Amino acid sequence: MLAPTHIASESVVLALNSGSSSLKFGLYRVGPTKADLLLTGGAEAIGGEGSQFCTQDLRNYGRLVETSPILTQREAIARIGKFLDDSGAPAPVAIGHRVVHGGPKLRQHCLIDGQVMQQLDAASAFAPLHTPVALSVIRFARKHFPALPQIACFDTTFHIDLPIIARVLPIPRELQAEGIQRYGFHGLSCESILHQLGDDPPARLIIAHLGSGASVTAIRDGKSIDTSMGMTPSGGLVMGTRSGEIDPGVLIYLMREKRLDAAKLEDVIDHRSGLLGISGVSSDMRRLHEAASSNVDARLAIDMFCYSVRKQIAAMMAALGGADLIVFTGGIGENDREVRGTICGGLDWAGVFIEDKRDPLSTPRCQVQVLPSQEDEQIARHTCALALRGM
């Protein structure tokens, strides 16, 4: 087993980013001004057919892909631990975990102890699609790396100071008191974009994080002032398998007329809707593009996604009083030029133009940029800072 090194001005930390059937990792050397990625990789399709364990050593550009069964998150953690041992890389001094939702009581990144684990368990109801998996990864990691401090990094922390007008939901006050409010998500991704933009980001910034989960966030002077997701990561935009914003009456109808209980409603809203539900083909935008020329429902799914994002960007412009920069990030946002063009093509009234389509004599009022989401690097930074503080 790896022995932890002493925490110094430069520290090596392991970032773990869990999904429902995946576990990504990055080993970083974190200093006062930068974080260097040493090793990266992850397990895909955990518990399913075609499981893969992929790794890349950035020190010598070595790459490994193993296709073999990975039945559980516990097994994925063991694979990561063995790879780190065999790599000859410096041992981590701490481990950071991405946690989507800490509920109303856990709003700041923190050292994980028994009390925090209990609070995370209690908060599972706020993000049932994400938190139980993250908890299992944390439990396995604490057993596999018992000597290392482990840090929870929350996607909701970035939005902690949302203005009351954006934070409060229009529901009875006694329910508000139970923590039912807008929390906002993709906070680590938003932080990473601000980090890349440097010390002087635009005053009015909109970040469109577009992937299987998707959100749009309005940022004024570096602070989140509104965001499309609400109490859970199921709200807002049309997503891969999630419905996003939907008339509450639809849920009441499904309960009353179709006799759906909470579990079945959750399955419909989180697993069978969105791009998958509209198209009947796939939740993967790449497959939808392939099918769109001959399948009208696949085409409709793409168009509805772009329409949903465009409307939300326009709403965030209203919240900000305009926009100086729109940043696209996430798997779709970074890689799908057609989707970006379709979204921005309907925003020319607001001075938004994709660079390759803009009249060279015109001056856009709102720039458009594509930047990578670097959630794991943000996890590494927070983990290093909290580990140093705790020593």
Secondary structure, DSSP 8 states (H G I E B T S, - for coil): --------SSEEEEEEEE-SS-EEEEEEEE-SS-EEEEEEEEEESTTSTT-EEEEEETTTTEEEEEES---SHHHHHHHHHHHHHHHT----SEEEEEES--TTT--S-EE--HHHHHHHHHGGGG-TTTHHHHHHHHHHHHHHSTTS-EEEEETTGGGTT--HHHH--SS-HHHHTTT-S-----HHHHHHHHHHH-SS--SEEEEEEESSSEEEEEEETTEEEEES--SSTTSSS--SS---S--HHHHHHHHHHS---HHHHHIIIIIS-HHHHHHSS-S-HHHHHHHTTT-HHHHHHHHHHHHHHHHHHHHHHHHHTS-SEEEEEHHHHHH-HHHHHHHHHT-GGGTB--GGGS-TT---SBEEEE----HHHHHHHHHHHHHHHH-
